[in-house]
Amino acid sequence: MIQETHTITSPCKGIIEKVLITEDSYVYEWEKLFFIKTSEGNMEEISVGASGTITSLRIKEGDFVSTESILALLKDDLLITGSD
């Protein structure tokens, strides 16, 4: 059986304002996972283009992250789904 793991990384540096998932959460394609407040004061929504189970959550609210910091790992269920 094919299994694929996605590494979800930060596209920017800033503070984790909100974590919308937990470890073992099932997430849908493009579902909002995190909000990061950038040093410029903008709020970035973080999502991933795959559905599956969060196998590792590497950050918590209030953490500072840099560009390309690992936020979470997702085990892809290899199904085509969507999120509202």
PDB file with one MODEL, atoms N, CA, C and O in Angstrom:
MODEL        1
ATOM      1  N   MET A   1       0.844  -1.186   0.000  1.00  0.00           N
ATOM      2  CA  MET A   1       0.000   0.000   0.000  1.00  0.00           C
ATOM      3  C   MET A   1       0.888   1.248   0.000  1.00  0.00           C
ATOM      4  O   MET A   1       1.865   1.329   0.744  1.00  0.00           O
ATOM      5  N   ILE A   2       0.538   2.199  -0.829  1.00  0.00           N
ATOM      6  CA  ILE A   2       1.284   3.452  -0.909  1.00  0.00           C
ATOM      7  C   ILE A   2       0.882   4.354   0.252  1.00  0.00           C
ATOM      8  O   ILE A   2      -0.305   4.524   0.530  1.00  0.00           O
ATOM      9  N   GLN A   3       1.863   4.925   0.923  1.00  0.00           N
ATOM     10  CA  GLN A   3       1.606   5.913   1.971  1.00  0.00           C
ATOM     11  C   GLN A   3       2.480   7.112   1.699  1.00  0.00           C
ATOM     12  O   GLN A   3       3.648   6.979   1.336  1.00  0.00           O
ATOM     13  N   GLU A   4       1.910   8.270   1.875  1.00  0.00           N
ATOM     14  CA  GLU A   4       2.666   9.489   1.652  1.00  0.00           C
ATOM     15  C   GLU A   4       2.507  10.391   2.864  1.00  0.00           C
ATOM     16  O   GLU A   4       1.401  10.588   3.366  1.00  0.00           O
ATOM     17  N   THR A   5       3.615  10.932   3.325  1.00  0.00           N
ATOM     18  CA  THR A   5       3.592  11.872   4.437  1.00  0.00           C
ATOM     19  C   THR A   5       3.958  13.249   3.916  1.00  0.00           C
ATOM     20  O   THR A   5       4.948  13.414   3.203  1.00  0.00           O
ATOM     21  N   HIS A   6       3.151  14.234   4.280  1.00  0.00           N
ATOM     22  CA  HIS A   6       3.407  15.622   3.904  1.00  0.00           C
ATOM     23  C   HIS A   6       3.960  16.364   5.117  1.00  0.00           C
ATOM     24  O   HIS A   6       3.445  16.225   6.226  1.00  0.00           O
ATOM     25  N   THR A   7       4.988  17.136   4.904  1.00  0.00           N
ATOM     26  CA  THR A   7       5.521  18.015   5.933  1.00  0.00           C
ATOM     27  C   THR A   7       4.893  19.387   5.720  1.00  0.00           C
ATOM     28  O   THR A   7       5.066  20.000   4.667  1.00  0.00           O
ATOM     29  N   ILE A   8       4.170  19.861   6.719  1.00  0.00           N
ATOM     30  CA  ILE A   8       3.515  21.169   6.636  1.00  0.00           C
ATOM     31  C   ILE A   8       4.462  22.184   7.249  1.00  0.00           C
ATOM     32  O   ILE A   8       4.801  22.094   8.429  1.00  0.00           O
ATOM     33  N   THR A   9       4.889  23.152   6.447  1.00  0.00           N
ATOM     34  CA  THR A   9       5.865  24.141   6.899  1.00  0.00           C
ATOM     35  C   THR A   9       5.273  25.541   6.873  1.00  0.00           C
ATOM     36  O   THR A   9       4.268  25.803   6.213  1.00  0.00           O
ATOM     37  N   SER A  10       5.919  26.421   7.603  1.00  0.00           N
ATOM     38  CA  SER A  10       5.494  27.816   7.660  1.00  0.00           C
ATOM     39  C   SER A  10       5.971  28.562   6.413  1.00  0.00           C
ATOM     40  O   SER A  10       7.135  28.445   6.030  1.00  0.00           O
ATOM     41  N   PRO A  11       5.077  29.329   5.779  1.00  0.00           N
ATOM     42  CA  PRO A  11       5.483  30.124   4.621  1.00  0.00           C
ATOM     43  C   PRO A  11       6.102  31.464   5.016  1.00  0.00           C
ATOM     44  O   PRO A  11       6.574  32.217   4.164  1.00  0.00           O
ATOM     45  N   CYS A  12       6.092  31.750   6.320  1.00  0.00           N
ATOM     46  CA  CYS A  12       6.550  33.058   6.786  1.00  0.00           C
ATOM     47  C   CYS A  12       7.076  32.940   8.213  1.00  0.00           C
ATOM     48  O   CYS A  12       6.949  31.893   8.848  1.00  0.00           O
ATOM     49  N   LYS A  13       7.669  34.030   8.711  1.00  0.00           N
ATOM     50  CA  LYS A  13       8.054  34.036  10.121  1.00  0.00           C
ATOM     51  C   LYS A  13       7.017  34.835  10.894  1.00  0.00           C
ATOM     52  O   LYS A  13       6.436  35.792  10.384  1.00  0.00           O
ATOM     53  N   GLY A  14       6.799  34.418  12.137  1.00  0.00           N
ATOM     54  CA  GLY A  14       5.811  35.088  12.965  1.00  0.00           C
ATOM     55  C   GLY A  14       5.465  34.255  14.183  1.00  0.00           C
ATOM     56  O   GLY A  14       6.187  33.330  14.554  1.00  0.00           O
ATOM     57  N   ILE A  15       4.348  34.602  14.794  1.00  0.00           N
ATOM     58  CA  ILE A  15       3.869  33.941  16.012  1.00  0.00           C
ATOM     59  C   ILE A  15       2.636  33.103  15.670  1.00  0.00           C
ATOM     60  O   ILE A  15       1.740  33.567  14.965  1.00  0.00           O
ATOM     61  N   ILE A  16       2.597  31.871  16.171  1.00  0.00           N
ATOM     62  CA  ILE A  16       1.419  31.023  15.987  1.00  0.00           C
ATOM     63  C   ILE A  16       0.290  31.614  16.834  1.00  0.00           C
ATOM     64  O   ILE A  16       0.340  31.579  18.064  1.00  0.00           O
ATOM     65  N   GLU A  17      -0.720  32.151  16.166  1.00  0.00           N
ATOM     66  CA  GLU A  17      -1.858  32.769  16.856  1.00  0.00           C
ATOM     67  C   GLU A  17      -2.924  31.743  17.215  1.00  0.00           C
ATOM     68  O   GLU A  17      -3.509  31.803  18.296  1.00  0.00           O
ATOM     69  N   LYS A  18      -3.178  30.798  16.306  1.00  0.00           N
ATOM     70  CA  LYS A  18      -4.250  29.826  16.527  1.00  0.00           C
ATOM     71  C   LYS A  18      -3.875  28.501  15.883  1.00  0.00           C
ATOM     72  O   LYS A  18      -3.412  28.455  14.743  1.00  0.00           O
ATOM     73  N   VAL A  19      -4.083  27.422  16.633  1.00  0.00           N
ATOM     74  CA  VAL A  19      -3.909  26.060  16.124  1.00  0.00           C
ATOM     75  C   VAL A  19      -5.303  25.440  16.085  1.00  0.00           C
ATOM     76  O   VAL A  19      -5.950  25.310  17.125  1.00  0.00           O
ATOM     77  N   LEU A  20      -5.772  25.059  14.905  1.00  0.00           N
ATOM     78  CA  LEU A  20      -7.135  24.562  14.725  1.00  0.00           C
ATOM     79  C   LEU A  20      -7.222  23.041  14.691  1.00  0.00           C
ATOM     80  O   LEU A  20      -8.303  22.488  14.488  1.00  0.00           O
ATOM     81  N   ILE A  21      -6.097  22.362  14.888  1.00  0.00           N
ATOM     82  CA  ILE A  21      -6.048  20.900  14.817  1.00  0.00           C
ATOM     83  C   ILE A  21      -5.332  20.346  16.045  1.00  0.00           C
ATOM     84  O   ILE A  21      -4.707  21.088  16.804  1.00  0.00           O
ATOM     85  N   THR A  22      -5.433  19.040  16.225  1.00  0.00           N
ATOM     86  CA  THR A  22      -4.666  18.338  17.252  1.00  0.00           C
ATOM     87  C   THR A  22      -3.997  17.141  16.579  1.00  0.00           C
ATOM     88  O   THR A  22      -4.331  16.781  15.450  1.00  0.00           O
ATOM     89  N   GLU A  23      -3.058  16.540  17.282  1.00  0.00           N
ATOM     90  CA  GLU A  23      -2.468  15.313  16.767  1.00  0.00           C
ATOM     91  C   GLU A  23      -3.586  14.283  16.635  1.00  0.00           C
ATOM     92  O   GLU A  23      -4.464  14.218  17.496  1.00  0.00           O
ATOM     93  N   ASP A  24      -3.571  13.497  15.599  1.00  0.00           N
ATOM     94  CA  ASP A  24      -4.583  12.491  15.258  1.00  0.00           C
ATOM     95  C   ASP A  24      -5.850  13.083  14.646  1.00  0.00           C
ATOM     96  O   ASP A  24      -6.787  12.338  14.358  1.00  0.00           O
ATOM     97  N   SER A  25      -5.908  14.416  14.437  1.00  0.00           N
ATOM     98  CA  SER A  25      -7.047  15.024  13.737  1.00  0.00           C
ATOM     99  C   SER A  25      -7.065  14.561  12.292  1.00  0.00           C
ATOM    100  O   SER A  25      -6.017  14.376  11.674  1.00  0.00           O
ATOM    101  N   TYR A  26      -8.275  14.375  11.754  1.00  0.00           N
ATOM    102  CA  TYR A  26      -8.428  14.152  10.320  1.00  0.00           C
ATOM    103  C   TYR A  26      -8.673  15.511   9.686  1.00  0.00           C
ATOM    104  O   TYR A  26      -9.514  16.269  10.170  1.00  0.00           O
ATOM    105  N   VAL A  27      -7.963  15.835   8.622  1.00  0.00           N
ATOM    106  CA  VAL A  27      -8.148  17.123   7.945  1.00  0.00           C
ATOM    107  C   VAL A  27      -8.459  16.892   6.472  1.00  0.00           C
ATOM    108  O   VAL A  27      -8.026  15.909   5.870  1.00  0.00           O
ATOM    109  N   TYR A  28      -9.219  17.822   5.913  1.00  0.00           N
ATOM    110  CA  TYR A  28      -9.595  17.796   4.501  1.00  0.00           C
ATOM    111  C   TYR A  28      -8.677  18.705   3.702  1.00  0.00           C
ATOM    112  O   TYR A  28      -8.022  19.585   4.262  1.00  0.00           O
ATOM    113  N   GLU A  29      -8.630  18.490   2.377  1.00  0.00           N
ATOM    114  CA  GLU A  29      -7.827  19.345   1.507  1.00  0.00           C
ATOM    115  C   GLU A  29      -8.221  20.804   1.706  1.00  0.00           C
ATOM    116  O   GLU A  29      -9.405  21.142   1.716  1.00  0.00           O
ATOM    117  N   TRP A  30      -7.235  21.650   1.860  1.00  0.00           N
ATOM    118  CA  TRP A  30      -7.350  23.111   1.984  1.00  0.00           C
ATOM    119  C   TRP A  30      -8.100  23.568   3.234  1.00  0.00           C
ATOM    120  O   TRP A  30      -8.484  24.734   3.323  1.00  0.00           O
ATOM    121  N   GLU A  31      -8.314  22.673   4.201  1.00  0.00           N
ATOM    122  CA  GLU A  31      -8.890  23.068   5.491  1.00  0.00           C
ATOM    123  C   GLU A  31      -7.879  23.947   6.223  1.00  0.00           C
ATOM    124  O   GLU A  31      -6.677  23.685   6.173  1.00  0.00           O
ATOM    125  N   LYS A  32      -8.357  24.982   6.899  1.00  0.00           N
ATOM    126  CA  LYS A  32      -7.464  25.852   7.677  1.00  0.00           C
ATOM    127  C   LYS A  32      -6.922  25.063   8.866  1.00  0.00           C
ATOM    128  O   LYS A  32      -7.674  24.415   9.594  1.00  0.00           O
ATOM    129  N   LEU A  33      -5.592  25.132   9.049  1.00  0.00           N
ATOM    130  CA  LEU A  33      -4.931  24.389  10.122  1.00  0.00           C
ATOM    131  C   LEU A  33      -4.356  25.306  11.193  1.00  0.00           C
ATOM    132  O   LEU A  33      -4.448  25.016  12.386  1.00  0.00           O
ATOM    133  N   PHE A  34      -3.758  26.422  10.757  1.00  0.00           N
ATOM    134  CA  PHE A  34      -3.077  27.357  11.652  1.00  0.00           C
ATOM    135  C   PHE A  34      -3.296  28.785  11.171  1.00  0.00           C
ATOM    136  O   PHE A  34      -3.590  29.033  10.002  1.00  0.00           O
ATOM    137  N   PHE A  35      -3.142  29.721  12.114  1.00  0.00           N
ATOM    138  CA  PHE A  35      -3.040  31.138  11.782  1.00  0.00           C
ATOM    139  C   PHE A  35      -1.717  31.638  12.351  1.00  0.00           C
ATOM    140  O   PHE A  35      -1.402  31.398  13.516  1.00  0.00           O
ATOM    141  N   ILE A  36      -0.949  32.335  11.521  1.00  0.00           N
ATOM    142  CA  ILE A  36       0.327  32.908  11.939  1.00  0.00           C
ATOM    143  C   ILE A  36       0.246  34.415  11.780  1.00  0.00           C
ATOM    144  O   ILE A  36      -0.117  34.915  10.715  1.00  0.00           O
ATOM    145  N   LYS A  37       0.588  35.143  12.849  1.00  0.00           N
ATOM    146  CA  LYS A  37       0.665  36.604  12.775  1.00  0.00           C
ATOM    147  C   LYS A  37       2.103  36.967  12.425  1.00  0.00           C
ATOM    148  O   LYS A  37       3.029  36.683  13.183  1.00  0.00           O
ATOM    149  N   THR A  38       2.278  37.601  11.263  1.00  0.00           N
ATOM    150  CA  THR A  38       3.618  37.936  10.784  1.00  0.00           C
ATOM    151  C   THR A  38       4.164  39.148  11.522  1.00  0.00           C
ATOM    152  O   THR A  38       3.430  39.847  12.221  1.00  0.00           O
ATOM    153  N   SER A  39       5.451  39.387  11.362  1.00  0.00           N
ATOM    154  CA  SER A  39       6.083  40.547  11.996  1.00  0.00           C
ATOM    155  C   SER A  39       5.526  41.855  11.436  1.00  0.00           C
ATOM    156  O   SER A  39       5.633  42.898  12.082  1.00  0.00           O
ATOM    157  N   GLU A  40       4.929  41.810  10.235  1.00  0.00           N
ATOM    158  CA  GLU A  40       4.291  42.997   9.653  1.00  0.00           C
ATOM    159  C   GLU A  40       2.872  43.186  10.174  1.00  0.00           C
ATOM    160  O   GLU A  40       2.228  44.185   9.853  1.00  0.00           O
ATOM    161  N   GLY A  41       2.372  42.243  10.972  1.00  0.00           N
ATOM    162  CA  GLY A  41       1.035  42.338  11.546  1.00  0.00           C
ATOM    163  C   GLY A  41      -0.051  41.665  10.721  1.00  0.00           C
ATOM    164  O   GLY A  41      -1.223  41.713  11.093  1.00  0.00           O
ATOM    165  N   ASN A  42       0.313  41.043   9.612  1.00  0.00           N
ATOM    166  CA  ASN A  42      -0.668  40.332   8.782  1.00  0.00           C
ATOM    167  C   ASN A  42      -0.971  38.963   9.377  1.00  0.00           C
ATOM    168  O   ASN A  42      -0.125  38.369  10.045  1.00  0.00           O
ATOM    169  N   MET A  43      -2.187  38.464   9.133  1.00  0.00           N
ATOM    170  CA  MET A  43      -2.574  37.133   9.586  1.00  0.00           C
ATOM    171  C   MET A  43      -2.546  36.185   8.390  1.00  0.00           C
ATOM    172  O   MET A  43      -3.273  36.384   7.418  1.00  0.00           O
ATOM    173  N   GLU A  44      -1.709  35.159   8.464  1.00  0.00           N
ATOM    174  CA  GLU A  44      -1.582  34.164   7.396  1.00  0.00           C
ATOM    175  C   GLU A  44      -2.353  32.905   7.783  1.00  0.00           C
ATOM    176  O   GLU A  44      -2.173  32.374   8.879  1.00  0.00           O
ATOM    177  N   GLU A  45      -3.212  32.429   6.882  1.00  0.00           N
ATOM    178  CA  GLU A  45      -3.923  31.166   7.078  1.00  0.00           C
ATOM    179  C   GLU A  45      -3.085  30.051   6.460  1.00  0.00           C
ATOM    180  O   GLU A  45      -2.636  30.161   5.319  1.00  0.00           O
ATOM    181  N   ILE A  46      -2.879  28.985   7.217  1.00  0.00           N
ATOM    182  CA  ILE A  46      -2.071  27.870   6.730  1.00  0.00           C
ATOM    183  C   ILE A  46      -2.983  26.668   6.493  1.00  0.00           C
ATOM    184  O   ILE A  46      -3.754  26.279   7.371  1.00  0.00           O
ATOM    185  N   SER A  47      -2.889  26.085   5.298  1.00  0.00           N
ATOM    186  CA  SER A  47      -3.641  24.884   4.948  1.00  0.00           C
ATOM    187  C   SER A  47      -2.729  23.992   4.111  1.00  0.00           C
ATOM    188  O   SER A  47      -1.595  24.360   3.805  1.00  0.00           O
ATOM    189  N   VAL A  48      -3.235  22.816   3.746  1.00  0.00           N
ATOM    190  CA  VAL A  48      -2.439  21.887   2.933  1.00  0.00           C
ATOM    191  C   VAL A  48      -3.349  21.285   1.863  1.00  0.00           C
ATOM    192  O   VAL A  48      -4.540  21.082   2.099  1.00  0.00           O
ATOM    193  N   GLY A  49      -2.795  21.005   0.707  1.00  0.00           N
ATOM    194  CA  GLY A  49      -3.569  20.472  -0.410  1.00  0.00           C
ATOM    195  C   GLY A  49      -3.694  18.967  -0.398  1.00  0.00           C
ATOM    196  O   GLY A  49      -3.600  18.325  -1.444  1.00  0.00           O
ATOM    197  N   ALA A  50      -3.905  18.397   0.772  1.00  0.00           N
ATOM    198  CA  ALA A  50      -4.070  16.946   0.908  1.00  0.00           C
ATOM    199  C   ALA A  50      -4.975  16.674   2.098  1.00  0.00           C
ATOM    200  O   ALA A  50      -5.074  17.493   3.011  1.00  0.00           O
ATOM    201  N   SER A  51      -5.633  15.524   2.086  1.00  0.00           N
ATOM    202  CA  SER A  51      -6.445  15.117   3.232  1.00  0.00           C
ATOM    203  C   SER A  51      -5.769  13.935   3.911  1.00  0.00           C
ATOM    204  O   SER A  51      -5.024  13.181   3.287  1.00  0.00           O
ATOM    205  N   GLY A  52      -6.044  13.791   5.200  1.00  0.00           N
ATOM    206  CA  GLY A  52      -5.455  12.686   5.945  1.00  0.00           C
ATOM    207  C   GLY A  52      -5.411  12.982   7.427  1.00  0.00           C
ATOM    208  O   GLY A  52      -6.148  13.833   7.926  1.00  0.00           O
ATOM    209  N   THR A  53      -4.538  12.272   8.130  1.00  0.00           N
ATOM    210  CA  THR A  53      -4.433  12.357   9.585  1.00  0.00           C
ATOM    211  C   THR A  53      -3.149  13.066   9.989  1.00  0.00           C
ATOM    212  O   THR A  53      -2.077  12.791   9.451  1.00  0.00           O
ATOM    213  N   ILE A  54      -3.274  13.980  10.943  1.00  0.00           N
ATOM    214  CA  ILE A  54      -2.103  14.655  11.504  1.00  0.00           C
ATOM    215  C   ILE A  54      -1.386  13.649  12.403  1.00  0.00           C
ATOM    216  O   ILE A  54      -1.944  13.188  13.398  1.00  0.00           O
ATOM    217  N   THR A  55      -0.158  13.314  12.048  1.00  0.00           N
ATOM    218  CA  THR A  55       0.592  12.317  12.825  1.00  0.00           C
ATOM    219  C   THR A  55       1.536  12.957  13.832  1.00  0.00           C
ATOM    220  O   THR A  55       1.959  12.307  14.789  1.00  0.00           O
ATOM    221  N   SER A  56       1.868  14.228  13.623  1.00  0.00           N
ATOM    222  CA  SER A  56       2.764  14.924  14.543  1.00  0.00           C
ATOM    223  C   SER A  56       2.474  16.411  14.477  1.00  0.00           C
ATOM    224  O   SER A  56       2.438  16.997  13.395  1.00  0.00           O
ATOM    225  N   LEU A  57       2.269  17.016  15.627  1.00  0.00           N
ATOM    226  CA  LEU A  57       2.056  18.456  15.733  1.00  0.00           C
ATOM    227  C   LEU A  57       3.287  19.028  16.417  1.00  0.00           C
ATOM    228  O   LEU A  57       3.562  18.693  17.569  1.00  0.00           O
ATOM    229  N   ARG A  58       4.029  19.880  15.731  1.00  0.00           N
ATOM    230  CA  ARG A  58       5.342  20.319  16.205  1.00  0.00           C
ATOM    231  C   ARG A  58       5.338  21.672  16.905  1.00  0.00           C
ATOM    232  O   ARG A  58       6.362  22.078  17.455  1.00  0.00           O
ATOM    233  N   ILE A  59       4.210  22.380  16.898  1.00  0.00           N
ATOM    234  CA  ILE A  59       4.165  23.728  17.478  1.00  0.00           C
ATOM    235  C   ILE A  59       2.912  23.875  18.344  1.00  0.00           C
ATOM    236  O   ILE A  59       2.025  23.022  18.342  1.00  0.00           O
ATOM    237  N   LYS A  60       2.870  24.988  19.086  1.00  0.00           N
ATOM    238  CA  LYS A  60       1.680  25.318  19.876  1.00  0.00           C
ATOM    239  C   LYS A  60       1.446  26.818  19.780  1.00  0.00           C
ATOM    240  O   LYS A  60       2.319  27.562  19.334  1.00  0.00           O
ATOM    241  N   GLU A  61       0.269  27.259  20.199  1.00  0.00           N
ATOM    242  CA  GLU A  61      -0.048  28.682  20.159  1.00  0.00           C
ATOM    243  C   GLU A  61       0.978  29.466  20.967  1.00  0.00           C
ATOM    244  O   GLU A  61       1.366  29.061  22.063  1.00  0.00           O
ATOM    245  N   GLY A  62       1.413  30.596  20.409  1.00  0.00           N
ATOM    246  CA  GLY A  62       2.398  31.444  21.066  1.00  0.00           C
ATOM    247  C   GLY A  62       3.825  31.186  20.627  1.00  0.00           C
ATOM    248  O   GLY A  62       4.712  31.992  20.911  1.00  0.00           O
ATOM    249  N   ASP A  63       4.068  30.074  19.937  1.00  0.00           N
ATOM    250  CA  ASP A  63       5.421  29.764  19.455  1.00  0.00           C
ATOM    251  C   ASP A  63       5.822  30.706  18.327  1.00  0.00           C
ATOM    252  O   ASP A  63       4.990  31.102  17.510  1.00  0.00           O
ATOM    253  N   PHE A  64       7.109  31.063  18.287  1.00  0.00           N
ATOM    254  CA  PHE A  64       7.662  31.814  17.162  1.00  0.00           C
ATOM    255  C   PHE A  64       8.133  30.812  16.125  1.00  0.00           C
ATOM    256  O   PHE A  64       8.783  29.821  16.460  1.00  0.00           O
ATOM    257  N   VAL A  65       7.805  31.069  14.860  1.00  0.00           N
ATOM    258  CA  VAL A  65       8.269  30.203  13.777  1.00  0.00           C
ATOM    259  C   VAL A  65       8.984  31.036  12.721  1.00  0.00           C
ATOM    260  O   VAL A  65       8.677  32.211  12.521  1.00  0.00           O
ATOM    261  N   SER A  66       9.932  30.411  12.058  1.00  0.00           N
ATOM    262  CA  SER A  66      10.642  31.015  10.930  1.00  0.00           C
ATOM    263  C   SER A  66      10.072  30.443   9.640  1.00  0.00           C
ATOM    264  O   SER A  66       9.329  29.462   9.658  1.00  0.00           O
ATOM    265  N   THR A  67      10.424  31.060   8.530  1.00  0.00           N
ATOM    266  CA  THR A  67      10.053  30.513   7.230  1.00  0.00           C
ATOM    267  C   THR A  67      10.620  29.100   7.115  1.00  0.00           C
ATOM    268  O   THR A  67      11.790  28.867   7.419  1.00  0.00           O
ATOM    269  N   GLU A  68       9.795  28.173   6.681  1.00  0.00           N
ATOM    270  CA  GLU A  68      10.143  26.753   6.514  1.00  0.00           C
ATOM    271  C   GLU A  68      10.219  25.970   7.824  1.00  0.00           C
ATOM    272  O   GLU A  68      10.650  24.817   7.812  1.00  0.00           O
ATOM    273  N   SER A  69       9.812  26.562   8.962  1.00  0.00           N
ATOM    274  CA  SER A  69       9.711  25.784  10.202  1.00  0.00           C
ATOM    275  C   SER A  69       8.671  24.685  10.007  1.00  0.00           C
ATOM    276  O   SER A  69       7.638  24.909   9.376  1.00  0.00           O
ATOM    277  N   ILE A  70       8.940  23.508  10.543  1.00  0.00           N
ATOM    278  CA  ILE A  70       7.978  22.407  10.441  1.00  0.00           C
ATOM    279  C   ILE A  70       6.879  22.629  11.471  1.00  0.00           C
ATOM    280  O   ILE A  70       7.147  22.768  12.664  1.00  0.00           O
ATOM    281  N   LEU A  71       5.626  22.660  10.987  1.00  0.00           N
ATOM    282  CA  LEU A  71       4.469  22.862  11.855  1.00  0.00           C
ATOM    283  C   LEU A  71       3.817  21.532  12.229  1.00  0.00           C
ATOM    284  O   LEU A  71       3.432  21.326  13.381  1.00  0.00           O
ATOM    285  N   ALA A  72       3.694  20.634  11.255  1.00  0.00           N
ATOM    286  CA  ALA A  72       3.019  19.355  11.486  1.00  0.00           C
ATOM    287  C   ALA A  72       3.373  18.382  10.369  1.00  0.00           C
ATOM    288  O   ALA A  72       3.900  18.764   9.324  1.00  0.00           O
ATOM    289  N   LEU A  73       3.064  17.105  10.627  1.00  0.00           N
ATOM    290  CA  LEU A  73       3.197  16.058   9.609  1.00  0.00           C
ATOM    291  C   LEU A  73       1.814  15.474   9.359  1.00  0.00           C
ATOM    292  O   LEU A  73       1.039  15.265  10.292  1.00  0.00           O
ATOM    293  N   LEU A  74       1.513  15.215   8.090  1.00  0.00           N
ATOM    294  CA  LEU A  74       0.209  14.700   7.681  1.00  0.00           C
ATOM    295  C   LEU A  74       0.397  13.400   6.915  1.00  0.00           C
ATOM    296  O   LEU A  74       1.151  13.355   5.943  1.00  0.00           O
ATOM    297  N   LYS A  75      -0.284  12.338   7.346  1.00  0.00           N
ATOM    298  CA  LYS A  75      -0.296  11.070   6.607  1.00  0.00           C
ATOM    299  C   LYS A  75      -1.457  11.138   5.625  1.00  0.00           C
ATOM    300  O   LYS A  75      -2.621  11.123   6.025  1.00  0.00           O
ATOM    301  N   ASP A  76      -1.136  11.214   4.342  1.00  0.00           N
ATOM    302  CA  ASP A  76      -2.132  11.365   3.282  1.00  0.00           C
ATOM    303  C   ASP A  76      -2.977  10.101   3.171  1.00  0.00           C
ATOM    304  O   ASP A  76      -2.445   8.992   3.163  1.00  0.00           O
ATOM    305  N   ASP A  77      -4.316  10.273   3.085  1.00  0.00           N
ATOM    306  CA  ASP A  77      -5.197   9.120   2.903  1.00  0.00           C
ATOM    307  C   ASP A  77      -5.389   8.784   1.425  1.00  0.00           C
ATOM    308  O   ASP A  77      -6.065   7.813   1.083  1.00  0.00           O
ATOM    309  N   LEU A  78      -4.784   9.603   0.543  1.00  0.00           N
ATOM    310  CA  LEU A  78      -4.811   9.401  -0.901  1.00  0.00           C
ATOM    311  C   LEU A  78      -6.225   9.429  -1.485  1.00  0.00           C
ATOM    312  O   LEU A  78      -6.480   8.823  -2.526  1.00  0.00           O
ATOM    313  N   LEU A  79      -7.151  10.138  -0.810  1.00  0.00           N
ATOM    314  CA  LEU A  79      -8.512  10.332  -1.299  1.00  0.00           C
ATOM    315  C   LEU A  79      -8.664  11.760  -1.791  1.00  0.00           C
ATOM    316  O   LEU A  79      -8.033  12.675  -1.262  1.00  0.00           O
ATOM    317  N   ILE A  80      -9.493  11.951  -2.794  1.00  0.00           N
ATOM    318  CA  ILE A  80      -9.788  13.300  -3.266  1.00  0.00           C
ATOM    319  C   ILE A  80     -10.992  13.798  -2.483  1.00  0.00           C
ATOM    320  O   ILE A  80     -12.090  13.253  -2.599  1.00  0.00           O
ATOM    321  N   THR A  81     -10.777  14.839  -1.685  1.00  0.00           N
ATOM    322  CA  THR A  81     -11.836  15.419  -0.855  1.00  0.00           C
ATOM    323  C   THR A  81     -11.769  16.925  -0.989  1.00  0.00           C
ATOM    324  O   THR A  81     -10.989  17.450  -1.784  1.00  0.00           O
ATOM    325  N   GLY A  82     -12.582  17.620  -0.215  1.00  0.00           N
ATOM    326  CA  GLY A  82     -12.560  19.076  -0.239  1.00  0.00           C
ATOM    327  C   GLY A  82     -13.024  19.635   1.079  1.00  0.00           C
ATOM    328  O   GLY A  82     -13.544  18.907   1.925  1.00  0.00           O
ATOM    329  N   SER A  83     -12.839  20.920   1.256  1.00  0.00           N
ATOM    330  CA  SER A  83     -13.250  21.624   2.465  1.00  0.00           C
ATOM    331  C   SER A  83     -14.017  22.858   2.037  1.00  0.00           C
ATOM    332  O   SER A  83     -13.694  23.470   1.019  1.00  0.00           O
ATOM    333  N   ASP A  84     -15.036  23.230   2.809  1.00  0.00           N
ATOM    334  CA  ASP A  84     -15.823  24.434   2.488  1.00  0.00           C
ATOM    335  C   ASP A  84     -15.028  25.683   2.654  1.00  0.00           C
ATOM    336  O   ASP A  84     -15.543  26.777   2.424  1.00  0.00           O
TER     337      ASP A  84
ENDMDL
END
